Structure formats: structure tokens, C-alpha cells
Amino acid sequence: MKIDHLLLLAQVHKAGSLSAAARQLGCPKATLSRRLAALETSVGARLFVPGASRMTLTELGQQLAERAARHDDDIAETRQWLASRDATPQGRLRVAVPAEFATLLLADSFARFVRRYPRVTLEVDTTPRRVDLFNEPYDVAVRMGAIDEPELVARRFMVLERGLFASPAYLRSRPAPRAPADLAGHDFVLLSQARGLPRTLQNGRQTAEVEARGPLEANAIGLVLALARAGGGIGSFPVGMVAPDVAAGTLVPVLPDWRHEPLPVHLLTASRRLMPAKTRAFIDHLFETQPDWAREAPLGLPAPAFEG
């Protein structure tokens, strides 16, 4: 006995006639009749009174149709529930993001997201390791730099244009650099992860390699920023991130015509197909709440788009 045939019996009983049920189901009347005959065969008993002038169910047919109708209602409710889930962002959303990037640039956006979608529980994981989106329960990962995992779907979120900045107090203590070569005589506040790496500065088609050295080092960009504000030396920061400091006069651009190579930031998902409503809403929300300085791609780079 096929479940589909039972549900057809419920539909016919509800419609009141074979013709009406066929119209509602968009099914030929002959096809519907054949399937109901197959149901009678599988049950081994008559479900319709033979020879009746209108469709009349036997006692067994009536009981079976009423039981099938309850299941049909449950299925309809389940379909409505699934459609609601597809349309309404809800459930737990787990996001992996670098800690400092989340703290300095995304915290406000995260808070606004859960206010906007109260049925979503946002779990932000600031683990420094590279999470496996295929085998771990993460919905989105925020990744800095180039993407070397072609099996993932990567959407470029923003491009961080980075420059050099120092406090007015520090610049009063040393001659202000006029060219990249002058930086050799200055102290830098260093990010530990970049220790010992040459830094390429660009000014149009010109490039210059600078080896940053200094007595202050930290493994968090937020602390590096605080140390630079306090006069500890020159720091390298995303231009937009320190714009409020520049406006307030707590930091001053150093060699403003020279910048580091732009650093792309991507949003990664395991698949674009059948993306849950909560995930798509989160990604859309991040783009909608980007700071103004992140909306323009620097140095003529194309606008953000899906890759992969």
C-alpha cells in the first residue's frame, strides 16, 4: 500500500468527487481513478460503493480516508513550517572570525544583526586556527588575505588599505620621515605575527622595502594601536580603522602617499546552493552595515563579488 495513494483518497474525500479532486490536484481523472483502484487492490477490500450515482465511500473507505486526512494535514503543516524556515532567519549561526577584526570592526554589526533577527542565535568563535567549513559546524568564516581553498565559496567582503601612523608626541621626538629610506631611523610598534618580515610600500608605480624594527611588540592589533597612540612608535594599520584617531588628532599619517599592499577580507561558506536563510541574511547584513570607508575598493580594485 503506497502512502501517496492513501493521501489521494483523503483528497478525493475532502473534494467530494473524483472530478473535483482531479482539478484541485492537477491530475487527469483517469490517472486518479487508476491509483485509487490500485489502493483498493492493495487493501484487499472495496473502498467505494460500486454502482453508486455519486462517489460514496464504504465504511472502511470512510475510516481510511479520515485517518489519511489527518496525515495529509500534518504534511501540509510540515510544508508550511519548512517554507517558514526558508523565509525566516532562525536557529544557531556559528561564525569564525579573527578576534581583533571582530572587536575593532564587526562588534557593532553583530549586535545589530541579533536585534534585527531575534530568532537567530549568533555564536562568534575567534579561534586563530583555520576552521574546516565542510567538517565542522561553522556557517561562515571571515578570512584575511588570499584564498587558497578553491572548493569553498568566497565572497570578497572588503579590502583593507593599510598605511603608517604615529602619535603627534612620537613625531615631535624624531625628525618626520620624508621618504621610505628615512624609516630606518625610527621605532615601530610591531605586530608579533609580522616580526622580521619586509614590508613593501607602494606609491603609484614606485615600491620600497622597509624593515620595521622597534622595542615594542604585541600579538594583538588592538594593543599595537593603543601603544602607537601612547607614543610608542610608528604602527601599520588599516586606513579606515584609524580614521577616527586621525580625525581626533591622536594619530597622524606617516608618509601618507605611501601605502602597504591592500589586504583582502573574504566571507567563506561551504556552498552557495540551498544556503539557509540565516546565513544569507547574515552575509547581506554585513554588507549593509559596512563602514563607509570599506565600501570603495582601493587602488582601482573591482567591487566585491562571489568567487569560487
C-alpha positions in Angstrom: 0.0 0.0 0.0 1.5 3.3 -1.1 1.3 6.3 1.2 0.7 8.6 -1.9 -2.4 6.6 -2.7 -3.8 7.0 0.8 -3.2 10.8 0.6 -5.1 10.8 -2.8 -8.0 9.0 -1.1 -8.1 11.8 1.6 -8.0 14.5 -1.2 -10.9 12.8 -3.0 -12.9 12.5 0.2 -12.3 16.2 1.0 -13.1 17.4 -2.5 -16.4 15.4 -2.6 -15.9 13.9 -6.1 -13.3 12.4 -8.3 -13.6 15.2 -10.8 -13.2 18.0 -8.2 -10.2 16.2 -6.7 -8.6 15.8 -10.1 -9.0 19.5 -10.8 -7.5 20.5 -7.4 -4.6 18.2 -7.8 -3.9 19.0 -11.5 -4.1 15.3 -12.2 -6.1 13.6 -15.0 -9.3 11.9 -13.7 -8.4 8.6 -15.3 -5.0 8.6 -13.6 -6.6 9.3 -10.2 -9.1 6.6 -10.8 -6.4 4.0 -11.6 -4.4 4.9 -8.4 -7.5 4.6 -6.2 -8.2 1.2 -7.8 -4.6 0.2 -7.0 -5.2 1.3 -3.4 -8.3 -0.9 -3.2 -6.3 -3.9 -4.6 -3.5 -3.4 -2.0 -6.0 -3.1 0.9 -7.9 -6.1 -0.3 -11.3 -4.6 0.2 -13.7 -2.2 -1.5 -13.3 1.5 -0.5 -16.1 2.8 -2.8 -19.7 1.6 -3.1 -19.9 0.1 -6.6 -22.6 1.4 -8.9 -23.5 4.4 -6.8 -24.7 7.5 -8.6 -22.1 9.7 -6.9 -18.8 8.8 -5.2 -19.7 7.0 -2.0 -17.1 5.6 0.4 -17.7 2.3 2.1 -17.4 2.2 5.9 -13.8 1.0 5.6 -13.1 3.7 2.9 -14.5 6.4 5.2 -12.4 5.3 8.1 -9.3 5.1 5.9 -9.9 8.4 4.3 -10.3 10.1 7.7 -7.1 8.6 9.0 -5.3 9.6 5.8 -6.7 13.1 6.1 -5.0 13.6 9.5 -1.7 12.7 7.9 -2.4 15.0 5.0 -3.0 17.9 7.4 0.3 17.0 9.2 2.2 17.0 5.9 0.6 20.4 4.9 1.6 21.8 8.3 5.1 20.5 7.8 5.4 22.1 4.4 4.3 25.4 5.8 6.8 25.0 8.6 9.6 24.3 6.1 8.5 27.3 3.9 8.6 29.5 7.1 12.1 28.3 7.9 13.2 29.1 4.4 11.8 32.6 4.6 12.6 33.5 8.2 16.2 33.6 9.5 16.3 31.5 12.7 18.4 29.0 14.6 22.1 29.0 15.7 24.6 30.7 13.4 28.2 29.9 14.0 30.8 32.3 12.6 34.6 32.0 12.8 36.4 35.4 12.6 39.8 36.8 13.7 39.5 38.2 17.2 40.8 41.7 16.6 38.9 42.1 13.3 35.7 41.2 15.2 36.5 43.5 18.1 37.6 46.6 16.1 35.4 46.4 13.0 32.4 43.9 13.4 31.2 44.1 17.0 28.6 46.8 16.3 27.3 44.9 13.2 27.0 41.7 15.1 24.9 43.4 17.8 22.7 45.0 15.2 22.2 41.6 13.5 20.7 39.9 16.5 18.4 42.8 17.2 17.3 42.7 13.6 16.8 38.9 13.6 15.8 37.9 17.2 15.2 34.3 16.2 18.9 33.8 15.4 21.5 33.0 18.0 24.8 34.3 16.8 27.9 32.4 18.1 31.1 34.2 17.3 34.3 32.0 17.5 37.6 33.9 17.5 39.8 30.8 17.2 43.1 31.7 15.5 43.1 28.4 13.5 41.7 27.9 10.1 38.4 26.1 10.6 37.1 23.3 8.3 33.7 24.5 6.9 33.0 21.1 5.4 33.6 19.0 8.6 33.0 21.5 11.4 29.7 23.1 12.4 30.5 26.6 11.1 28.2 28.5 8.8 30.6 31.4 7.8 34.3 32.1 8.2 35.9 35.5 7.8 39.4 35.1 6.3 42.1 37.7 5.8 44.4 37.6 2.8 44.3 35.5 -0.4 42.1 32.4 -0.5 43.8 29.1 -1.5 40.8 26.8 -1.0 39.0 26.7 -4.4 36.4 24.3 -3.1 34.9 27.0 -0.9 32.7 29.8 -1.9 34.5 33.1 -1.2 32.8 36.5 -1.4 35.1 39.5 -1.0 33.8 41.5 1.9 36.2 44.4 1.9 39.8 45.4 1.0 41.9 46.9 3.8 44.1 49.7 2.5 46.9 50.0 5.1 49.2 52.9 5.9 51.7 54.1 8.6 50.6 56.2 11.5 52.2 57.6 14.7 51.1 59.9 17.5 52.0 63.6 17.5 54.1 63.1 20.6 56.2 60.5 18.9 56.7 62.6 15.8 57.8 65.6 17.9 60.6 63.4 19.3 62.1 62.5 15.9 62.6 64.2 12.5 59.5 63.4 10.4 60.2 60.8 7.6 60.2 62.4 4.2 60.9 59.2 2.2 60.7 55.4 2.9 64.5 55.4 3.5 64.1 57.7 6.5 62.1 55.0 8.3 65.3 53.1 9.1 65.9 55.6 11.9 62.5 55.2 13.5 60.9 52.9 16.0 58.0 50.8 15.1 55.3 49.2 17.3 55.3 45.7 15.9 52.6 43.0 15.4 54.3 39.8 16.5 52.9 37.8 13.6 54.7 40.2 11.2 58.0 40.1 13.0 61.0 40.1 10.7 59.0 40.3 7.5 60.0 43.0 5.0 57.2 45.4 4.3 56.5 46.7 0.8 55.3 50.2 0.5 53.7 51.5 -2.7 53.3 54.9 -4.2 51.8 54.6 -7.6 54.3 52.5 -9.6 57.0 53.1 -7.0 57.8 50.5 -4.4 60.1 50.4 -1.4 61.0 47.7 1.1 61.1 48.7 4.7 62.3 46.5 7.6 60.3 47.6 10.6 62.1 47.4 14.0 61.4 48.6 17.4 61.4 47.9 21.2 57.6 47.4 21.4 55.8 44.3 20.1 52.4 42.8 20.7 50.4 39.9 19.3 47.1 41.9 19.1 46.4 44.7 16.7 44.3 46.5 19.3 47.2 46.7 21.7 49.6 47.7 18.9 47.1 50.6 18.2 47.0 51.6 21.8 50.8 51.6 22.0 51.1 53.8 18.9 48.6 56.2 20.4 50.7 56.3 23.5 53.8 57.4 21.5 55.5 54.0 21.3 56.4 54.3 17.7 55.1 54.0 14.1 52.4 51.4 13.5 50.8 49.9 10.4 47.0 50.0 10.4 44.1 49.8 8.0 43.3 53.4 7.0 39.6 53.2 7.7 40.2 51.6 11.1 42.2 54.6 12.4 40.2 57.3 10.7 38.6 58.3 14.0 42.1 58.7 15.5 43.3 60.8 12.6 40.2 63.0 12.9 40.7 63.4 16.6 44.4 64.1 16.3 45.6 61.1 18.3 47.3 59.7 15.3 49.0 61.3 12.3 49.7 59.7 8.9 53.3 59.0 8.2 54.3 59.2 4.5 50.7 59.5 3.5 51.4 58.9 -0.2 52.9 55.5 0.6 50.7 52.5 1.5 51.1 48.8 2.0 49.7 46.3 -0.5 45.9 46.2 0.1 44.7 43.2 2.2 41.5 41.5 1.0 39.0 40.1 3.5 36.6 37.3 2.4 33.5 35.7 3.7 33.6 32.0 3.2 30.8 29.4 3.0 30.9 25.7 2.1 28.3 26.1 -0.6 26.1 28.7 -2.2 23.4 26.1 -3.1 20.5 25.8 -0.6 22.0 28.4 1.7 19.9 28.7 4.9 18.0 32.0 5.4 20.0 32.8 8.5 23.3 32.6 6.6 22.2 34.6 3.6 20.7 37.2 6.0 23.9 37.4 7.9 26.1 38.0 4.8 23.6 40.6 3.4 23.6 42.3 6.8 27.4 42.5 7.0 27.5 44.2 3.6 24.7 46.6 4.5 26.4 47.7 7.7 29.9 48.1 6.3 31.6 51.3 7.3 31.6 53.8 4.6 35.4 53.6 4.1 35.1 49.9 3.3 32.5 50.3 0.5 35.0 51.6 -2.0 37.6 49.2 -3.3 41.0 51.0 -3.2 43.6 51.3 -6.0 41.0 50.5 -8.7 40.2 47.0 -7.5 36.8 45.7 -8.7 33.8 45.7 -6.4 33.2 42.7 -4.2 31.7 39.6 -5.9 31.2 35.9 -5.4 34.2 33.8 -6.3 34.8 30.1 -6.5 
